[in-house]
Amino acid sequence: MPIATVNPTTGETLHTFTAHTPEQVEQCLAEAAAAFAHYRTTGFAERAALLLRAADLLEADNEAIARTMTTEMGKPIAAARAEAAKCVKAMRWYAAHAESLLADEHPAPGDVTDSGAASARVRYRPLGVVLAVMPWNFPLWQVMRFAAPALMAGNTGLLKHASNVPGTALYLGELFQRAGFPRGCFQTLLIGSDGVEKVLRDPRVAAATLTGSEPAGRAVAAVAGDEIKKTVLELGGSDPFLVLPTADVARAAQTAVTARVQNNGQSCIAAKRFIVHTGVYEEFTAAFTAAMAALTVGDPMDEATDIGPLATEQGRTDLEELVDDAVRHGATVLCGAGRPPGRETGWFYEPTVLAGITDAMRIDQEETFGPVATLYRVDSLDEAIARANHTPFGLSSNVWTGSDEDVERCVRDLQAGGVFVNGMTASHPALPFGGVKRSGYGRELAGHGIREFCNATTIWRAAP
């Protein structure tokens, strides 16, 4: 895949970028390692001042970077502005909280005296250069939820971004330089996916984090495992959205639309499978389908647009194949299931609701990355949970109910990294984010995220 900005609204190639040469990659690696040797010794106050300066710059650049993101991957402009603002919030949160999150831990004196210690503590120290392999769907936020904690912990970063968002990638590298971070602290590598392995195997790289597809995660994890390097993986998701008999059905249906089509439906944590109890199935389905069909598909730069184009032509083709396969195997189309009329250019796809999903359909097990929802009718909570767990993914989940007992059952039994009750899944700086099963391992954000790329060092001092 060439490194290029291709406007998904028109299909026009706007800019093509030359990949970094091996010599340029080597220079970046050398600068990252040299920067870490000094930067790791800086204090939290110094790092926070730099990160706050970067946050101020990003806040001032909101409109410009939002337009870059929308041009490169098609998200509605209002969503792009919100993404940039969310990054600013996370940067300021980590600047304020990193020191306390990484404070030395002291076991109770009585717990270690039998080891002959007068005292013992745990200190979190940075690992070194961390390679971040990031996707195009949230081209700013996915990077910042790694960069902010990693830099506050004292690590340095190398960013290999998706090849279709080079403008955003280059902006990020420049942002930290403009803020005054030491040279080499955070750099963008313009390389293709075929260049990742060599960088990851370099002894100067201590660890890696990847957000992306399951195949990409497998590839990075395999190389990192061979090199015995730490990784954090956030991969695909096919999140269930359970609507149970005591739910506020009208509110659930309204929220379900946003949960499914956020970011044009191209979100790992978007609700994708709507598992509805038979007692409220008809009511929910009618409201949800009507709201999905009423969404406005159009130019993402238009403030009135609800859904823009998919980011890539291949992405639309993949989505069409999943929908066509489901229909061939008996799925019922309640709305959509095609390219919107009058949109001859660009990679648009209609908001779609499919019912009657069975195990014979690929869409039952594969992730749908676009505005396509699948509906399941169930007769009990047991059946709802079984259906929710009936995929290889386990990123997050949504549960709509008025029953505390239902909530506790779902928290106990749903195989997911999150359970969001009477609301939609969202990431937040103060809450850990990640999944189980083939959705990956490790956590981003909160204290869990900042400690992922730290060396938890035991400090033991003998009694006199």
WODADA-V326795 format. One record per residue. RES is the residue in three letters. OMEGA is omega in whole degrees, -180 to 180 (none if undefined). BURIAL is + if it has 16 or more other C-alpha atoms within 10 Angstrom, else -. Layout:
res:RES omega:OMEGA burial:BURIAL
res:RES omega:OMEGA burial:BURIAL
This chain:
res:MET omega:180 burial:-
res:PRO omega:176 burial:-
res:ILE omega:-172 burial:+
res:ALA omega:170 burial:+
res:THR omega:178 burial:+
res:VAL omega:-177 burial:+
res:ASN omega:-177 burial:+
res:PRO omega:177 burial:+
res:THR omega:-177 burial:+
res:THR omega:-174 burial:+
res:GLY omega:-176 burial:-
res:GLU omega:173 burial:-
res:THR omega:-175 burial:-
res:LEU omega:-179 burial:-
res:HIS omega:173 burial:-
res:THR omega:-175 burial:-
res:PHE omega:177 burial:-
res:THR omega:180 burial:-
res:ALA omega:176 burial:+
res:HIS omega:176 burial:+
res:THR omega:175 burial:-
res:PRO omega:179 burial:-
res:GLU omega:178 burial:-
res:GLN omega:177 burial:-
res:VAL omega:178 burial:+
res:GLU omega:179 burial:-
res:GLN omega:179 burial:-
res:CYS omega:178 burial:+
res:LEU omega:180 burial:+
res:ALA omega:-180 burial:-
res:GLU omega:179 burial:+
res:ALA omega:179 burial:+
res:ALA omega:179 burial:+
res:ALA omega:179 burial:+
res:ALA omega:-179 burial:+
res:PHE omega:-178 burial:+
res:ALA omega:179 burial:-
res:HIS omega:-172 burial:-
res:TYR omega:-179 burial:+
res:ARG omega:-179 burial:+
res:THR omega:-180 burial:-
res:THR omega:180 burial:-
res:GLY omega:-179 burial:-
res:PHE omega:-179 burial:+
res:ALA omega:179 burial:-
res:GLU omega:179 burial:-
res:ARG omega:-180 burial:+
res:ALA omega:179 burial:+
res:ALA omega:178 burial:+
res:LEU omega:-178 burial:+
res:LEU omega:177 burial:+
res:LEU omega:177 burial:+
res:ARG omega:177 burial:+
res:ALA omega:179 burial:+
res:ALA omega:179 burial:+
res:ASP omega:179 burial:-
res:LEU omega:179 burial:+
res:LEU omega:179 burial:+
res:GLU omega:179 burial:+
res:ALA omega:-178 burial:-
res:ASP omega:-169 burial:-
res:ASN omega:-175 burial:+
res:GLU omega:-177 burial:-
res:ALA omega:-178 burial:-
res:ILE omega:176 burial:+
res:ALA omega:180 burial:+
res:ARG omega:176 burial:+
res:THR omega:180 burial:+
res:MET omega:-179 burial:+
res:THR omega:179 burial:+
res:THR omega:-174 burial:+
res:GLU omega:-176 burial:+
res:MET omega:165 burial:+
res:GLY omega:-180 burial:+
res:LYS omega:177 burial:+
res:PRO omega:-172 burial:+
res:ILE omega:178 burial:+
res:ALA omega:178 burial:+
res:ALA omega:179 burial:+
res:ALA omega:177 burial:+
res:ARG omega:-180 burial:+
res:ALA omega:178 burial:-
res:GLU omega:178 burial:+
res:ALA omega:179 burial:+
res:ALA omega:179 burial:+
res:LYS omega:177 burial:+
res:CYS omega:179 burial:+
res:VAL omega:180 burial:+
res:LYS omega:-179 burial:+
res:ALA omega:179 burial:+
res:MET omega:-180 burial:+
res:ARG omega:179 burial:+
res:TRP omega:180 burial:+
res:TYR omega:176 burial:+
res:ALA omega:-178 burial:+
res:ALA omega:-168 burial:+
res:HIS omega:-174 burial:+
res:ALA omega:-177 burial:+
res:GLU omega:179 burial:+
res:SER omega:179 burial:-
res:LEU omega:-178 burial:+
res:LEU omega:179 burial:+
res:ALA omega:177 burial:-
res:ASP omega:177 burial:+
res:GLU omega:-176 burial:-
res:HIS omega:174 burial:-
res:PRO omega:177 burial:-
res:ALA omega:-177 burial:-
res:PRO omega:-179 burial:-
res:GLY omega:-178 burial:-
res:ASP omega:-175 burial:-
res:VAL omega:-178 burial:-
res:THR omega:180 burial:-
res:ASP omega:175 burial:-
res:SER omega:-178 burial:-
res:GLY omega:-177 burial:-
res:ALA omega:168 burial:+
res:ALA omega:178 burial:-
res:SER omega:176 burial:+
res:ALA omega:178 burial:+
res:ARG omega:177 burial:+
res:VAL omega:177 burial:+
res:ARG omega:178 burial:+
res:TYR omega:-180 burial:+
res:ARG omega:-178 burial:+
res:PRO omega:-179 burial:+
res:LEU omega:-177 burial:+
res:GLY omega:180 burial:+
res:VAL omega:-180 burial:+
res:VAL omega:177 burial:+
res:LEU omega:178 burial:+
res:ALA omega:177 burial:+
res:VAL omega:-166 burial:+
res:MET omega:-176 burial:+
res:PRO omega:-175 burial:+
res:TRP omega:-166 burial:+
res:ASN omega:169 burial:+
res:PHE omega:-165 burial:+
res:PRO omega:177 burial:+
res:LEU omega:-174 burial:+
res:TRP omega:-179 burial:+
res:GLN omega:-180 burial:+
res:VAL omega:-174 burial:+
res:MET omega:-180 burial:+
res:ARG omega:167 burial:+
res:PHE omega:-170 burial:+
res:ALA omega:-176 burial:+
res:ALA omega:178 burial:+
res:PRO omega:-178 burial:+
res:ALA omega:179 burial:+
res:LEU omega:178 burial:+
res:MET omega:178 burial:+
res:ALA omega:180 burial:+
res:GLY omega:175 burial:+
res:ASN omega:167 burial:+
res:THR omega:-172 burial:+
res:GLY omega:169 burial:+
res:LEU omega:-177 burial:+
res:LEU omega:167 burial:+
res:LYS omega:-177 burial:+
res:HIS omega:177 burial:+
res:ALA omega:-173 burial:+
res:SER omega:-179 burial:+
res:ASN omega:176 burial:+
res:VAL omega:-176 burial:+
res:PRO omega:179 burial:+
res:GLY omega:177 burial:+
res:THR omega:-180 burial:+
res:ALA omega:-180 burial:+
res:LEU omega:177 burial:+
res:TYR omega:-178 burial:+
res:LEU omega:178 burial:+
res:GLY omega:-180 burial:+
res:GLU omega:-177 burial:-
res:LEU omega:-177 burial:+
res:PHE omega:174 burial:+
res:GLN omega:179 burial:+
res:ARG omega:-179 burial:-
res:ALA omega:177 burial:+
res:GLY omega:175 burial:-
res:PHE omega:179 burial:+
res:PRO omega:-179 burial:+
res:ARG omega:178 burial:+
res:GLY omega:-178 burial:+
res:CYS omega:179 burial:+
res:PHE omega:-176 burial:+
res:GLN omega:175 burial:+
res:THR omega:174 burial:+
res:LEU omega:174 burial:+
res:LEU omega:179 burial:+
res:ILE omega:175 burial:+
res:GLY omega:-180 burial:+
res:SER omega:180 burial:-
res:ASP omega:179 burial:-
res:GLY omega:-175 burial:+
res:VAL omega:-174 burial:+
res:GLU omega:-179 burial:-
res:LYS omega:179 burial:-
res:VAL omega:-178 burial:+
res:LEU omega:179 burial:+
res:ARG omega:-180 burial:+
res:ASP omega:-177 burial:-
res:PRO omega:178 burial:-
res:ARG omega:177 burial:+
res:VAL omega:-174 burial:+
res:ALA omega:-172 burial:+
res:ALA omega:180 burial:+
res:ALA omega:172 burial:+
res:THR omega:-179 burial:+
res:LEU omega:166 burial:+
res:THR omega:-178 burial:+
res:GLY omega:-175 burial:+
res:SER omega:177 burial:+
res:GLU omega:178 burial:+
res:PRO omega:178 burial:-
res:ALA omega:178 burial:+
res:GLY omega:179 burial:+
res:ARG omega:-177 burial:-
res:ALA omega:-180 burial:-
res:VAL omega:-180 burial:+
res:ALA omega:-180 burial:+
res:ALA omega:179 burial:-
res:VAL omega:-179 burial:+
res:ALA omega:177 burial:+
res:GLY omega:178 burial:-
res:ASP omega:-180 burial:-
res:GLU omega:-177 burial:-
res:ILE omega:178 burial:-
res:LYS omega:-178 burial:+
res:LYS omega:173 burial:+
res:THR omega:168 burial:+
res:VAL omega:-178 burial:+
res:LEU omega:170 burial:+
res:GLU omega:-171 burial:+
res:LEU omega:-173 burial:+
res:GLY omega:178 burial:+
res:GLY omega:173 burial:+
res:SER omega:-166 burial:+
res:ASP omega:176 burial:+
res:PRO omega:178 burial:+
res:PHE omega:-175 burial:+
res:LEU omega:176 burial:+
res:VAL omega:-173 burial:+
res:LEU omega:-169 burial:+
res:PRO omega:-177 burial:+
res:THR omega:-178 burial:-
res:ALA omega:167 burial:+
res:ASP omega:-169 burial:+
res:VAL omega:-179 burial:+
res:ALA omega:179 burial:-
res:ARG omega:178 burial:-
res:ALA omega:-179 burial:+
res:ALA omega:179 burial:+
res:GLN omega:180 burial:-
res:THR omega:-179 burial:-
res:ALA omega:180 burial:+
res:VAL omega:179 burial:+
res:THR omega:-179 burial:+
res:ALA omega:-178 burial:+
res:ARG omega:-170 burial:+
res:VAL omega:176 burial:+
res:GLN omega:180 burial:+
res:ASN omega:-178 burial:+
res:ASN omega:-180 burial:+
res:GLY omega:-176 burial:+
res:GLN omega:-180 burial:+
res:SER omega:178 burial:+
res:CYS omega:-176 burial:+
res:ILE omega:173 burial:+
res:ALA omega:171 burial:+
res:ALA omega:-176 burial:+
res:LYS omega:-178 burial:+
res:ARG omega:-175 burial:+
res:PHE omega:-172 burial:+
res:ILE omega:-166 burial:+
res:VAL omega:178 burial:+
res:HIS omega:-176 burial:+
res:THR omega:-179 burial:+
res:GLY omega:-179 burial:+
res:VAL omega:-174 burial:+
res:TYR omega:-176 burial:+
res:GLU omega:-180 burial:-
res:GLU omega:-180 burial:-
res:PHE omega:-176 burial:+
res:THR omega:180 burial:+
res:ALA omega:-178 burial:-
res:ALA omega:-178 burial:+
res:PHE omega:-178 burial:+
res:THR omega:180 burial:+
res:ALA omega:-179 burial:+
res:ALA omega:178 burial:+
res:MET omega:-178 burial:+
res:ALA omega:-177 burial:+
res:ALA omega:-178 burial:-
res:LEU omega:-180 burial:+
res:THR omega:176 burial:-
res:VAL omega:-179 burial:+
res:GLY omega:-178 burial:+
res:ASP omega:-177 burial:+
res:PRO omega:176 burial:+
res:MET omega:178 burial:+
res:ASP omega:-177 burial:-
res:GLU omega:-177 burial:-
res:ALA omega:-177 burial:-
res:THR omega:174 burial:+
res:ASP omega:-176 burial:+
res:ILE omega:175 burial:+
res:GLY omega:-180 burial:+
res:PRO omega:168 burial:+
res:LEU omega:-170 burial:+
res:ALA omega:-178 burial:+
res:THR omega:178 burial:+
res:GLU omega:179 burial:-
res:GLN omega:178 burial:-
res:GLY omega:177 burial:-
res:ARG omega:179 burial:+
res:THR omega:179 burial:-
res:ASP omega:-180 burial:-
res:LEU omega:179 burial:+
res:GLU omega:-180 burial:+
res:GLU omega:178 burial:-
res:LEU omega:-180 burial:+
res:VAL omega:-179 burial:+
res:ASP omega:178 burial:+
res:ASP omega:180 burial:+
res:ALA omega:-179 burial:+
res:VAL omega:178 burial:+
res:ARG omega:-179 burial:-
res:HIS omega:170 burial:+
res:GLY omega:178 burial:-
res:ALA omega:178 burial:+
res:THR omega:178 burial:+
res:VAL omega:178 burial:+
res:LEU omega:171 burial:+
res:CYS omega:174 burial:+
res:GLY omega:-180 burial:+
res:ALA omega:177 burial:+
res:GLY omega:176 burial:-
res:ARG omega:-177 burial:-
res:PRO omega:178 burial:-
res:PRO omega:176 burial:-
res:GLY omega:-180 burial:-
res:ARG omega:-177 burial:-
res:GLU omega:178 burial:-
res:THR omega:-179 burial:-
res:GLY omega:-171 burial:+
res:TRP omega:-177 burial:+
res:PHE omega:174 burial:+
res:TYR omega:-176 burial:+
res:GLU omega:168 burial:+
res:PRO omega:-169 burial:+
res:THR omega:173 burial:+
res:VAL omega:179 burial:+
res:LEU omega:177 burial:+
res:ALA omega:178 burial:+
res:GLY omega:-178 burial:-
res:ILE omega:179 burial:+
res:THR omega:180 burial:-
res:ASP omega:-178 burial:-
res:ALA omega:-175 burial:-
res:MET omega:178 burial:+
res:ARG omega:-176 burial:+
res:ILE omega:178 burial:+
res:ASP omega:-176 burial:+
res:GLN omega:-176 burial:-
res:GLU omega:-179 burial:-
res:GLU omega:175 burial:+
res:THR omega:-178 burial:+
res:PHE omega:-178 burial:+
res:GLY omega:-171 burial:+
res:PRO omega:-179 burial:+
res:VAL omega:180 burial:+
res:ALA omega:175 burial:+
res:THR omega:-178 burial:+
res:LEU omega:177 burial:+
res:TYR omega:175 burial:+
res:ARG omega:180 burial:+
res:VAL omega:-176 burial:+
res:ASP omega:-177 burial:-
res:SER omega:176 burial:-
res:LEU omega:178 burial:+
res:ASP omega:-180 burial:-
res:GLU omega:179 burial:-
res:ALA omega:-180 burial:+
res:ILE omega:178 burial:+
res:ALA omega:179 burial:-
res:ARG omega:179 burial:+
res:ALA omega:-177 burial:+
res:ASN omega:-172 burial:+
res:HIS omega:173 burial:-
res:THR omega:177 burial:+
res:PRO omega:-176 burial:+
res:PHE omega:178 burial:+
res:GLY omega:-176 burial:+
res:LEU omega:178 burial:+
res:SER omega:-179 burial:+
res:SER omega:179 burial:+
res:ASN omega:-179 burial:+
res:VAL omega:179 burial:+
res:TRP omega:-177 burial:+
res:THR omega:172 burial:+
res:GLY omega:-174 burial:-
res:SER omega:176 burial:-
res:ASP omega:178 burial:-
res:GLU omega:176 burial:-
res:ASP omega:-179 burial:+
res:VAL omega:-178 burial:+
res:GLU omega:176 burial:-
res:ARG omega:-178 burial:-
res:CYS omega:178 burial:+
res:VAL omega:-180 burial:+
res:ARG omega:-165 burial:-
res:ASP omega:180 burial:-
res:LEU omega:-180 burial:+
res:GLN omega:-175 burial:+
res:ALA omega:177 burial:+
res:GLY omega:179 burial:+
res:GLY omega:173 burial:+
res:VAL omega:-179 burial:+
res:PHE omega:-173 burial:+
res:VAL omega:179 burial:+
res:ASN omega:177 burial:+
res:GLY omega:-179 burial:+
res:MET omega:180 burial:+
res:THR omega:175 burial:+
res:ALA omega:176 burial:-
res:SER omega:-177 burial:-
res:HIS omega:-177 burial:-
res:PRO omega:-175 burial:+
res:ALA omega:-177 burial:-
res:LEU omega:179 burial:-
res:PRO omega:-176 burial:+
res:PHE omega:177 burial:+
res:GLY omega:-174 burial:+
res:GLY omega:178 burial:+
res:VAL omega:-177 burial:+
res:LYS omega:-176 burial:+
res:ARG omega:172 burial:+
res:SER omega:173 burial:+
res:GLY omega:-180 burial:+
res:TYR omega:-174 burial:+
res:GLY omega:-179 burial:+
res:ARG omega:171 burial:+
res:GLU omega:175 burial:+
res:LEU omega:-179 burial:+
res:ALA omega:178 burial:+
res:GLY omega:179 burial:+
res:HIS omega:-177 burial:+
res:GLY omega:-178 burial:+
res:ILE omega:-180 burial:+
res:ARG omega:-180 burial:+
res:GLU omega:-177 burial:+
res:PHE omega:175 burial:+
res:CYS omega:174 burial:+
res:ASN omega:178 burial:-
res:ALA omega:-171 burial:+
res:THR omega:176 burial:-
res:THR omega:178 burial:-
res:ILE omega:-173 burial:-
res:TRP omega:179 burial:-
res:ARG omega:-176 burial:-
res:ALA omega:174 burial:-
res:ALA omega:-180 burial:-
res:PRO omega:none burial:-
